[in-house]
Amino acid sequence: MEHKYNQLNLERYSNNLAKLLCDRYFAIAPTVNGQQLIGFTPVKQVNLFMIKELLLRWNQEMANLKSPFFDFENEEVKEALIQFMNVLSRKILIKRPHFEPLLAKAITDTFKWVLEPVAAFEEKLLQNQDALTVAKLQSNLKYITLNKELIQDFLDHLSEGALNQTAVRNDFGTYLASRKAEWTTVAQILEEFNRLLPIQQSDLFDQQPAPAAPVTPKAPQPTPATFAPSVPPRTAVSAEPLHKPISAENSLNNKFKAETSTLNDRLAPKSAPTLIDNQMGKKIESLKDSISINQRFGFINELFNGENLQYYNAIKVLDEFKDADLAKNYVTKDLASRYDWSKKEEHVNKLLRLIERKFA
């Protein structure tokens, strides 16, 4: 279950993907709010880990609200702090310099949840707990979507009362060993991330170069006595292969750079209009699956006032229509009047063209 992976390559990939997504999003919006955070990436576990990290930092900041001059244990103060926390939690607003590293960490943590589940389980569920109980562990499940059923089943077998962190970690390792066939595989998580930025399984793991074939030194040839040198014999020099094996790190780095460059080339605007026309004319099966990340950010911010949930609900309704005219009427009459799209012609037309492709 535990895989020996290349930490440097994983962090490099996470940083590159975070930069790519942020380049797209922050090109059209200055901040990310709480609602947008929930659906920022198609990988739901990444979004949940970002929210959990925000909660952790929030609790750490609240813990600093201690003073020798005020009674923070007073019930009225506690109640006021809870209300303050509830209000502030609905007012999340993050700029890129703080959001991008938060996103990169969540991407790395999602991979670790699959690559080293016992250590990730300890970090996400067991650490930063004053008194570890089943109830507290259960409360953290709302931040887990990958393998959630397995975690729930494990927690159901824990005894009530105070728990020992080390004992729970060891028990989880034993439990996981018996259910390893049910845990999300590396290939499955790679499939999700490959839709955003290409990555191969070989990029994640250390690869040892094949050992060079042993070189047998040639036996020294006897020299005729008449020509025997009077100088002492030379010290033998060990033979080395003509071509040194390329290190795994260099090989992976070059490969990763090549893949990133290839992705950037694909994302760059195409100069040939015929290619764009061909792409725009292709039939699509689903609006939800065919709208690119860049388009989605544009629709959410320009047409749905930055509200992810309203965007997803509208796209879901459009995907359920069986007729293009009905879908277009829903856009031009219902949605356009509801969200006042009178000055959003460019984005409305993009949405209508997608509908035409769905029913082509």
Protein Blocks (a to p, Z undefined) as FASTA:
>chain_A
ZZcddfklmmmmmmmmmmmmmmmmmmmocbdcfklmmmmpmblklmmmmmmmmmmmmmmm
mmmmgcfkbcfkbmklmmmmmmmmmmmmmmgccdfklmmmmmmmmmmmmmmmmmmmmlmm
mmmmmgopfbacfklmmmmmmmpfghklmmmmmmmmpcedjddfklmmmmmmmmmmmmmm
mpccfklmmmmmmmmogcdfklmpccdddddddddddddddddfklocfbdcdddddddd
fbdcddfklmmmmmmmmmmmmmmmmmpccfblklmmmmmmpccfbfklmmcfklmmmmmm
mmnnopaklmmmmmmmmmmpcbfklmmmmmmmmmmmmnopmlmmmmmmmmmmmmmmmmZZ
